[in-house]
Amino acid sequence: MPDFRVLPSVDQMLTSPEGLALAEEHGRLAVVTAVRARLEIAREKIRAGEDGAALAADLPRRVAEELAIAARSALRPLINLTGTVLHTNLGRAILAEEAVRAATAAMANPLALEFDLDGGGRGQRDDHLRGLLRELTGAEDATIVNNNAAAVLIALNTLADGREAIVSRGELIEIGGAFRMPDIMARAGAKLVEVGTTNRTHPRDYEGAIRPETGVILKVHTSNYRIEGFTAEVPAPKLAEIARKAGVPLLNDLGSGSLVDLSTFGLRREPTVAEAVAEGTDLVTFSGDKLLGGPQAGLIVGRRDLIAAINRNPLKRAVRLDKIRIAALEATLKLYRDPDRLKARLPTLRFLSRPEADIAAQAARLAPAIDALLKPHGYSAATCACQSQVGSGALPVDTIPSAGLRLTGSGGDAPERLSARLRALPIPVVGHIRDGALILDLRCLEVDAALIEALAAL
């Protein structure tokens, strides 16, 4: 008969120094549950012939490991070496230090979110951002919601609920998570009127579709794909002219929405929000956590009367921004007042504009140390050239020359096995698999030691 007496009881484990320390860290109930589970596993192993004394001696370590794993959040920091700077699945933009400090202060203290410090009465939370957005975009007014999908939804619902919304067939986009423009238009209560064809839309297509039932003309910046070849689209100034003549508002969804000319950082030029406003667009919507480099938010700028109508929409309360993101967004927008130092202070622009030569030098520095860490596990590291991308639908066909580490091992599934091991580290490291190797693109790695310390836990 198996002898289970060698194993401690639950009470003995709880009153031991190890058990008391674990209860202090994780709570008594969690420790009791973990101890009971490990004791049952130990009994099964004793029945199978394993050494009970060894299992008993190893019990505290096993319980501690299980409790540590259970306490670890899946929502934890990682090292993004995918080569995608604004990776949707990894949280998009990294906030500037100023934004992090502002968000921390908002979390830790009461603040004048909807309180007028001058008059002592109730204030408006959007007022913290309206002035900055007007200053940076040239718009008459601005309002803010929790993401750009919500911005498009509430704008369409305000302008075209029960009415028609005209849009080019070439702009009926789908973005990540199966978000489709026709679906969001339907949820907004707008009746979709498609004009033109997939590759060519002309002014006469819009003009012929406008009628008394028209509530809005919608222009969507196709930021996540390109149509090339025999194409035609109506530029925003011409579309604004058509809309103005017909007395119909023009809504321009810029998506990624940059506040600065990206060509100054060596990237393809994208339309800026200020340019869209200057072209005569009545409302412009764009994201806060993409090219702007701030927290998740949907920003709407444009005509004062239309912004006022959006703010009266009952949906506004359902999609409003919380105090933490308002604080972070305000701090981010203030950085744009100092364009000379913007690249150095805003991580998104700093990553995107990093010179290839600097990244290649970093790869050369890191390769010997990383190779030494991987060798005992059957893998090796060497420098390589690679191509980064912006991500989150911005500049989808453009890549940025970069450099990184090419990790290889024996066996056809070596890249997959190593990728899984790196994702399981206390500080996960995420790369991408290409041509039989795991590639770690170093564009977003600013501190060499961060990668070395993470891989030292292999």
Secondary structure by P-SEA (a helix, b strand, c coil): cccccccccaaaaaacaaaaaaaacccaaaaaaaaaaaaaaaaaaaaacccaaaaaaaaaaaaaaaaaaaacccbbbbbcccccccccccccccccaaaaaaaaaaaccccccccccccccbbbcccccaaaaaaacccccccccccaaaaaaaaaaaccccbbbbbbccccccccccccaaaaaaaacbbbbbccccccccaaaaaaaccccccbbbbbcccccccccccccccaaaaaaaaaaacbbbbbbcccccccccccccccccccaaaaaaacccbbbbbccccccccccccccccaaaaaaaaaccccccccccaaaaaaaaaaaaaaccccccccccaaaaaaaccaaaaaaaaaacaaaaaaaaccccbbbbbbbbcccccccccccbbbbbbbbbbbbcccaaaaaaaaaaaaccbbbbbbbcccbbbbbccccccaaaaaaaaccc
